[in-house]
Amino acid sequence: MVDIRELARRSGVSPATVSRALNDRAEVSPQTRRRVLELAEELGYSPNQPARTLVRRRSDMIGLIWDTGYTTQNRRQPFLLDLFIGIKQTLAESGHHLMLLSTADAAATGNAYVRAARQHSLAGVIMMGVDESHPAVTALVDSGTPGVAIDLPLHRGRTTYVTSDNRTGAALAVRHLHALGHRAIATITGPLTLMPATERLAGYRHEMERLGLTPEDEHIVHGDFFMASGYECAARLLALPEPPTAIFAAGDEMAIGAMHALADAGLRAPEDVAVVGFDDIEAASLVRPALTTVAQDRVALGAGAVQALLSALDDEGVTQAPVQVATRLVVRGSCGAGVVEGSVVRPRKPRTRSATAAAPGTSSPSATAGS
């Protein structure tokens, strides 16, 4: 194995000069730096990371703290792959590495994350899905470790957050349904303990009021971002004396669940009730009718988290501004107007559900993912 002394001997310079060249120090001439780097590449030299950290006074390692926040088994997070791609690509471009930290110890001790950050000499951390009020998270933020939270409103010290523009995305969905003639627009929210859910509900309310519509209390029902809750919430909406003509679900899985509920009630989307989701997961384009949805740029969300963290590393003592990633409406088949008379949709009464209606989350022909 080639070490720094051997690299120095073959380069014709001192080990100190090799170290400076490898760490991109200004004291080394461009010619010497190029010669050392080329020889290091040729010989397959790999620097000692702990030593490199001491010299540069900064680690190349970024920690990722990820907890889904759900204890139910087999829960999926369809957007995570693209999010991880954005994180990984941007870290690689900046010469950093990613370490996934276990969250098991956090339940037992309030300093688990601080201890992990120090033990592994982490330059900073990215947090996803953790409880922002958990003592371990509070201790980490208060420790001065640079951090970025995704979809968590942590903004103090050297910690900031990155999120999608959830309010504008929800407003786009409501505005589109209104333009199609809908006035009785209901929403299925996510858990209001989570920032994306509260922001999407706020965007729905604000746009309804801006359009001169008063959101009915019974038209705001609360789900949990997963399919079964979308089914159950939509069934409740359809059972109302005056059911909505359109449903904006704050997550695509809930929207697909709502489409199952429509089918089991003998109704169709969009002919009887229009449906719009949020996220643009892969299944959104595979169900029939294909789901109109608000798309999050998940890769940009991950990349934005890394860029915000790198800025925090460079600007010590400065709290970085939160980063907001734009959303956009993707129009597909599930949002077409019902029976239109001029600019007003005439709502159809839902048919009575049979006693043999499918259970929540069960597939039906009109809302089934394609193969």
C-alpha positions in Angstrom: 0.0 0.0 0.0 1.3 3.4 -1.0 1.6 5.9 1.9 2.3 9.6 2.0 6.0 9.1 2.4 6.3 6.9 -0.7 4.2 9.4 -2.6 6.5 12.2 -1.5 9.6 10.2 -2.5 8.3 9.5 -6.0 7.1 13.1 -6.4 10.4 14.6 -5.3 8.9 16.7 -2.6 8.4 16.5 1.1 5.6 14.7 2.8 4.3 18.1 4.1 4.1 19.4 0.5 2.2 16.2 -0.5 -0.2 16.8 2.3 -0.8 20.4 1.3 -1.3 19.4 -2.3 -3.8 16.7 -1.4 -5.7 19.1 0.8 -5.7 21.9 -1.9 -3.7 24.3 0.2 -2.7 27.6 -1.4 1.0 27.3 -0.5 1.5 24.7 -3.2 2.2 25.7 -6.8 -0.3 24.5 -9.5 2.4 22.4 -11.2 3.4 20.6 -8.0 -0.3 20.0 -7.0 -1.0 18.6 -10.5 2.1 16.3 -10.3 1.2 15.0 -6.9 -2.5 14.4 -7.7 -1.6 12.6 -11.0 0.9 10.3 -9.2 -1.6 9.6 -6.4 -4.2 8.6 -9.0 -1.6 6.4 -10.8 -0.5 4.7 -7.7 -4.0 4.3 -6.2 -3.1 6.3 -3.1 -6.0 6.8 -0.6 -5.6 9.3 2.2 -6.0 8.3 5.8 -9.4 9.8 6.6 -8.9 10.5 10.3 -5.6 12.2 9.6 -7.2 14.1 6.7 -9.9 15.3 9.1 -7.3 16.6 11.6 -5.4 18.4 8.9 -8.4 20.0 7.2 -10.2 20.5 10.6 -13.3 19.3 8.8 -14.6 15.8 8.1 -15.8 14.6 4.7 -18.6 12.6 6.4 -22.2 13.7 6.5 -24.7 11.8 8.8 -28.2 11.0 7.7 -30.7 10.6 10.5 -33.9 9.0 9.1 -36.9 7.7 10.9 -40.2 7.2 9.0 -42.2 8.4 12.1 -44.5 5.4 11.7 -44.4 2.2 13.7 -46.8 0.3 11.5 -45.1 -2.5 9.6 -44.6 -2.4 5.8 -45.2 1.3 5.4 -43.7 2.6 2.2 -42.3 6.0 1.4 -42.5 6.1 -2.4 -40.6 9.4 -2.8 -37.5 8.3 -0.8 -35.4 6.9 -3.7 -35.3 10.1 -5.7 -34.7 12.1 -2.5 -31.7 9.9 -1.7 -30.4 10.2 -5.3 -30.4 14.0 -4.9 -28.6 13.8 -1.6 -26.0 11.2 -2.9 -25.2 13.0 -6.2 -24.7 16.4 -4.6 -22.6 15.0 -1.8 -20.4 13.1 -4.3 -19.9 16.3 -6.4 -18.7 18.1 -3.2 -16.4 15.3 -2.2 -18.4 14.2 0.8 -19.6 10.8 2.0 -22.9 9.7 3.6 -23.3 7.7 6.8 -26.7 6.4 7.8 -27.1 6.7 11.6 -29.2 4.3 13.7 -32.1 5.9 15.5 -32.6 3.0 17.9 -30.6 4.6 20.7 -32.5 7.9 20.5 -35.5 6.4 22.3 -33.3 5.6 25.3 -31.0 8.6 25.6 -31.3 12.3 24.8 -27.8 12.7 23.6 -27.7 9.8 21.1 -27.4 12.0 18.0 -24.8 14.3 19.6 -22.7 11.3 20.6 -22.9 9.8 17.2 -21.9 13.0 15.5 -18.9 13.4 17.7 -17.9 9.7 17.6 -17.8 9.7 13.8 -16.4 13.3 13.5 -19.4 14.2 11.3 -19.2 17.5 9.5 -22.9 17.9 9.7 -26.2 16.0 9.6 -29.3 15.7 7.5 -32.5 14.8 9.3 -35.7 13.2 7.9 -38.8 12.0 9.5 -37.6 12.6 13.1 -39.7 14.1 15.8 -38.6 17.7 16.0 -39.5 17.9 19.7 -37.6 14.8 20.7 -34.8 15.5 23.3 -32.2 13.8 21.1 -33.1 16.2 18.2 -33.2 19.2 20.5 -29.8 18.3 21.9 -28.3 17.9 18.4 -29.6 21.3 17.2 -28.4 23.0 20.4 -24.9 21.4 20.2 -24.0 23.6 17.3 -23.6 20.7 14.8 -24.5 22.0 11.3 -27.7 20.4 10.3 -30.5 20.5 7.7 -34.0 19.1 8.3 -36.2 17.9 5.4 -39.8 18.9 6.0 -39.2 19.8 9.6 -39.4 23.4 10.8 -36.1 23.4 12.6 -34.5 26.9 12.2 -32.0 28.0 14.8 -28.3 28.0 15.6 -26.6 26.2 12.7 -29.7 24.2 11.7 -32.1 25.1 8.9 -34.7 23.2 6.8 -35.6 22.4 3.2 -39.2 21.8 2.1 -41.4 21.8 -1.0 -43.6 24.8 -1.7 -46.6 22.9 -0.2 -48.9 26.0 0.1 -48.5 27.0 -3.5 -48.9 23.3 -4.7 -52.2 23.0 -2.8 -53.4 26.3 -4.2 -52.6 25.1 -7.7 -54.8 22.0 -7.2 -57.7 24.0 -5.9 -57.4 26.6 -8.6 -57.4 24.0 -11.3 -60.5 22.3 -9.9 -62.2 25.7 -9.6 -61.4 26.4 -13.3 -63.1 23.2 -14.2 -66.3 24.5 -12.6 -66.1 22.8 -9.2 -67.2 24.7 -6.1 -67.7 21.9 -3.6 -64.1 21.0 -3.2 -63.1 18.8 -0.3 -59.7 17.9 1.0 -58.2 14.9 2.7 -55.2 16.1 4.8 -52.2 14.3 6.2 -51.4 14.2 9.9 -51.4 17.8 11.1 -48.4 17.1 13.3 -46.3 17.2 10.1 -45.4 20.4 8.4 -46.2 19.3 4.8 -49.8 18.4 5.9 -50.4 21.7 7.7 -48.9 23.7 4.8 -51.1 21.9 2.3 -54.2 22.5 4.3 -53.3 26.2 4.7 -52.8 26.4 0.9 -56.2 24.8 0.4 -58.0 27.1 2.8 -56.3 30.3 1.5 -57.1 29.5 -2.2 -60.7 28.6 -1.4 -61.1 31.9 0.4 -59.3 33.8 -2.4 -61.8 32.3 -4.9 -64.7 33.4 -2.7 -65.5 29.9 -1.5 -66.0 29.0 2.1 -64.5 25.6 3.0 -67.2 23.5 4.7 -66.0 21.9 8.0 -67.4 18.5 6.9 -65.3 18.8 3.7 -62.0 18.8 5.6 -61.2 15.2 6.7 -58.0 14.0 8.2 -55.9 11.0 6.9 -52.4 9.8 7.5 -50.9 10.0 4.0 -51.5 6.2 3.3 -54.0 4.5 1.0 -56.4 3.0 3.6 -57.0 6.4 5.2 -57.8 7.9 1.8 -60.4 5.2 1.2 -62.0 5.8 4.6 -62.0 9.6 4.3 -63.5 9.5 0.8 -66.2 7.1 1.9 -67.2 9.6 4.7 -67.3 12.4 2.2 -69.4 10.5 -0.2 -71.9 9.7 2.6 -72.6 13.3 3.3 -76.0 14.7 2.4 -74.3 17.1 0.0 -71.1 15.3 -1.1 -68.3 17.2 -2.8 -67.8 17.2 -6.5 -64.0 17.2 -6.2 -61.5 15.9 -3.7 -58.0 17.2 -3.2 -56.0 14.7 -1.3 -52.8 15.9 0.3 -50.9 12.7 -0.8 -51.1 10.5 -3.8 -51.6 7.3 -1.8 -54.7 8.8 -0.2 -55.9 10.0 -3.6 -55.6 6.5 -5.0 -57.5 5.2 -1.9 -60.2 7.8 -2.6 -60.5 6.5 -6.2 -61.0 3.0 -4.8 -63.8 4.3 -2.5 -65.5 6.0 -5.5 -65.4 2.7 -7.5 -66.8 0.7 -4.6 -69.6 3.3 -4.3 -70.5 2.8 -7.9 -69.0 6.2 -8.9 -66.3 7.2 -11.4 -63.5 9.7 -11.4 -63.6 12.2 -13.0 -67.2 11.8 -14.3 -68.8 11.8 -10.8 -66.1 13.2 -8.6 -62.8 14.7 -9.7 -59.7 13.7 -7.7 -56.3 15.5 -7.4 -53.4 14.2 -5.3 -50.0 15.5 -4.2 -46.4 14.1 -4.6 -46.5 12.5 -8.1 -45.4 9.1 -7.0 -44.8 6.4 -9.7 -48.2 4.9 -9.2 -49.9 8.2 -10.0 -49.4 7.7 -13.7 -50.2 4.0 -13.6 -53.7 4.0 -12.0 -56.7 4.4 -14.3 -57.7 7.1 -14.7 -54.2 8.4 -14.3 -54.0 10.7 -11.3 -53.8 14.5 -11.6 -51.3 15.6 -8.9 -49.0 18.2 -7.6 -45.4 17.1 -8.3 -42.6 17.6 -5.8 -39.1 17.7 -7.3 -37.7 15.1 -4.9 -34.2 15.1 -6.4 -34.0 18.9 -6.0 -35.3 18.5 -2.4 -32.4 16.2 -1.6 -29.9 18.3 -3.5 -31.2 21.4 -1.7 -30.7 19.8 1.7 -27.0 19.1 0.9 -26.4 22.6 -0.6 -27.9 24.2 2.5 -25.7 22.1 4.7 -22.6 22.9 2.8 -23.4 26.6 3.1 -23.8 26.1 6.9 -20.3 24.5 7.0 -18.8 27.5 5.2 -20.7 30.2 7.2 -20.0 29.5 10.8 -22.2 31.4 13.2 -24.8 32.2 10.5 -28.3 30.6 10.5 -29.0 29.7 6.9 -32.4 30.7 5.4 -34.9 27.9 4.9 -35.0 26.6 1.3 -38.2 26.1 -0.6 -38.4 23.9 -3.7 -41.0 24.7 -6.3 -44.0 22.4 -7.0 -46.0 22.0 -10.2 -49.4 20.7 -11.3 -49.3 17.6 -13.5 -52.7 17.3 -15.2 -53.9 13.8 -16.0 -57.3 12.0 -16.4 -58.7 12.0 -12.8 -59.6 15.7 -12.6 -61.9 16.2 -15.6 -65.2 18.1 -14.9 -68.4 16.3 -14.1 -71.7 17.3 -15.7 -71.0 20.8 -16.7 -73.7 23.4 -17.2 -72.0 26.6 -18.2 -69.3 27.1 -15.5 -71.0 25.2 -12.7 -70.7 21.5 -12.1 -73.9 19.8 -11.2 -73.0 17.3 -8.4 -74.3 13.7 -8.8 -75.7 12.0 -5.8 -73.5 9.0 -5.0 -75.2 5.6 -5.3 -75.8 3.6 -2.1 -72.8 1.4 -1.3 -73.6 -2.2 -1.3 -73.0 -4.4 1.8 -70.3 -6.2 -0.1 -68.2 -3.2 -0.8 -64.5 -3.9 -0.8 -62.4 -3.2 2.2 -60.2 -0.2 2.4 -57.2 -0.4 0.1 -58.7 -3.3 -1.9 -58.1 -2.9 -5.7 -60.9 -2.1 -8.0 -60.9 -2.1 -11.9 -61.2 1.8 -12.1 -58.3 2.5 -9.8 -55.7 -0.2 -10.2 -52.0 0.3 -10.8 -50.9 -1.0 -14.1 -48.2 -3.6 -14.6 
